[in-house]
Amino acid sequence: MGPSVRPVLGGCLLALLAAAPACGDVNANDQPFAGMVVYKDPAGAFSMRLLEPPWLGPISFDGETAFFVPPSNATITTDAAVVLAEALYTLQVVAVPGAPAQLAAGLASAVSSSMPTESNVTTASGATGAEVSWQESATVFHRNAFVSAPSTATYQIMFTAKKTIADDPMVGQMIDSFEPK
């Protein structure tokens, strides 16, 4: 590459970097679904948006589809239980029988470690449901949404994290993007 080409390429690279949003610019409060990719269930049961990376997966087991955010020191293994136990965040999606409001109320009454917070959910696709958030321990937080599908199925969307996620806007957008088929 000749000396006259380097400044032009360097200038083009700088212009591209200046135009590209920085990681800090992805703000779930200001830009719905910013930086997210669409995941479509292979069976066509649902779709949703994930920020990828850091979310990895899916791992499918026992009728569940799971995604996770690994820690920097994650164990390299094919054991889903180990992967999900080590993860900074996990997301599990499973079809469950029952109506969203009753399922959320049942879960909220079963949570004994803290006072759960309940709320209604309406996704961007128009699906409705209910949500329950609670803190299990100092380092285990849950946020579960039950979303009705066009059929009689309800989907349970289970988030677990090592930090509070009750009001996390990115988790909220992932729930909001959930579209049952």
C-alpha positions in Angstrom: 0.0 0.0 0.0 1.5 3.3 -1.1 2.0 6.3 1.2 -0.8 8.3 -0.4 -3.4 5.5 0.2 -2.8 5.2 4.0 -4.1 8.7 4.9 -7.3 8.2 2.8 -8.0 4.7 4.4 -7.2 6.1 7.9 -9.5 9.0 7.3 -12.3 6.7 6.1 -11.8 4.5 9.2 -12.0 7.5 11.5 -15.2 8.7 9.8 -16.8 5.2 10.2 -15.8 5.0 13.9 -17.1 8.5 14.5 -20.5 7.7 12.8 -20.9 4.3 14.6 -22.7 4.4 18.0 -20.5 3.6 21.0 -21.5 0.8 23.4 -22.5 3.5 25.9 -25.0 4.9 23.4 -27.2 1.9 23.5 -29.8 3.1 26.0 -32.9 1.0 26.5 -34.7 3.9 28.0 -34.3 6.1 24.9 -34.1 3.6 22.0 -36.5 0.7 22.0 -34.8 -2.6 20.9 -31.5 -0.7 20.3 -28.7 -3.2 19.4 -31.0 -6.2 19.6 -31.2 -9.2 17.2 -34.4 -11.2 16.6 -34.4 -14.8 17.9 -37.0 -17.0 16.2 -37.9 -20.3 17.9 -37.1 -23.1 15.3 -40.6 -24.6 15.9 -42.1 -21.2 15.2 -43.7 -21.0 18.7 -42.3 -17.5 19.5 -39.8 -14.8 18.7 -38.1 -12.2 20.8 -35.2 -9.8 20.7 -31.9 -10.2 22.5 -28.9 -8.1 22.9 -26.3 -10.3 21.3 -23.6 -10.3 22.7 -23.7 -10.6 25.7 -26.6 -13.0 25.5 -25.6 -16.4 24.2 -27.6 -19.5 23.4 -30.0 -21.0 22.9 -29.7 -24.1 25.0 -32.7 -26.4 24.7 -33.6 -28.9 27.4 -36.7 -30.4 28.9 -39.0 -28.3 26.7 -37.3 -25.0 27.7 -35.2 -22.6 25.6 -32.5 -20.9 27.6 -30.1 -18.0 26.9 -27.4 -16.8 29.2 -24.7 -14.1 29.8 -21.6 -15.9 31.0 -19.1 -14.4 33.4 -15.5 -13.8 32.2 -14.3 -16.9 34.1 -17.0 -19.3 32.9 -16.4 -23.0 33.0 -16.2 -24.6 29.5 -18.8 -27.3 29.6 -21.8 -28.8 27.8 -23.6 -29.2 31.1 -26.6 -26.8 30.9 -27.0 -26.8 34.7 -23.4 -25.6 35.2 -23.7 -23.0 32.5 -27.0 -21.6 33.9 -25.7 -21.7 37.5 -22.6 -19.7 36.7 -24.3 -17.2 34.4 -24.5 -13.5 35.3 -28.0 -13.5 33.7 -30.2 -16.3 32.5 -33.4 -16.3 30.4 -35.6 -19.4 30.1 -38.7 -19.6 28.0 -41.2 -22.5 28.4 -44.9 -23.1 27.5 -47.0 -23.6 30.6 -50.6 -24.5 31.1 -52.8 -21.8 32.7 -53.8 -18.2 32.5 -51.1 -15.5 33.0 -52.8 -13.7 35.9 -53.4 -16.9 37.9 -49.9 -18.2 37.2 -48.3 -15.0 38.3 -50.5 -14.9 41.5 -49.6 -18.5 42.3 -45.9 -17.8 41.8 -46.1 -14.6 43.9 -47.8 -16.5 46.8 -45.1 -19.2 46.6 -42.2 -16.8 46.9 -41.3 -16.8 50.6 -37.9 -15.1 50.6 -39.1 -11.5 50.0 -42.1 -9.4 49.0 -42.7 -10.0 45.3 -43.8 -7.2 43.0 -46.6 -7.9 40.5 -47.6 -6.0 37.4 -49.5 -6.4 34.2 -47.6 -6.8 30.9 -48.6 -5.9 27.3 -45.9 -6.7 24.7 -45.3 -4.8 21.5 -47.1 -7.6 19.6 -50.2 -7.0 21.7 -49.9 -10.1 23.8 -51.0 -9.6 27.4 -49.9 -11.2 30.7 -48.6 -10.6 34.2 -45.2 -10.2 35.7 -43.6 -11.1 39.1 -40.2 -9.8 40.4 -38.5 -10.7 43.6 -35.1 -11.0 45.3 -34.4 -14.5 46.4 -31.1 -13.7 48.2 -28.3 -11.1 48.2 -27.1 -12.2 44.8 -30.2 -13.9 43.2 -32.9 -11.8 41.6 -35.9 -13.0 39.5 -38.2 -11.4 37.0 -40.8 -13.7 35.5 -43.4 -12.8 32.9 -46.4 -15.0 31.9 -47.5 -14.0 28.4 -50.6 -15.4 26.7 -50.3 -16.9 23.3 -53.0 -16.8 20.5 -53.8 -20.4 21.4 -54.5 -21.6 24.9 -50.8 -21.7 25.7 -49.1 -19.3 28.1 -45.3 -18.7 28.0 -43.3 -18.2 31.1 -40.3 -16.0 30.5 -37.9 -16.4 33.4 -35.0 -14.1 34.1 -32.5 -14.7 36.9 -29.6 -12.4 37.6 -26.9 -11.8 40.2 -28.0 -8.2 40.4 -31.4 -6.5 40.7 -33.4 -6.6 37.5 -36.9 -5.6 38.7 -36.6 -2.2 36.8 -33.9 -3.1 34.3 -34.9 -1.5 31.0 -33.1 -4.0 28.8 -34.9 -6.9 30.5 -38.1 -5.0 30.1 -37.5 -4.6 26.4 -36.8 -8.3 26.0 -40.2 -9.1 27.6 -41.8 -6.3 25.5 -40.4 -7.9 22.3 -41.7 -11.4 23.1 -44.2 -12.4 20.4 -46.0 -15.7 20.9 -47.2 -17.3 17.6 
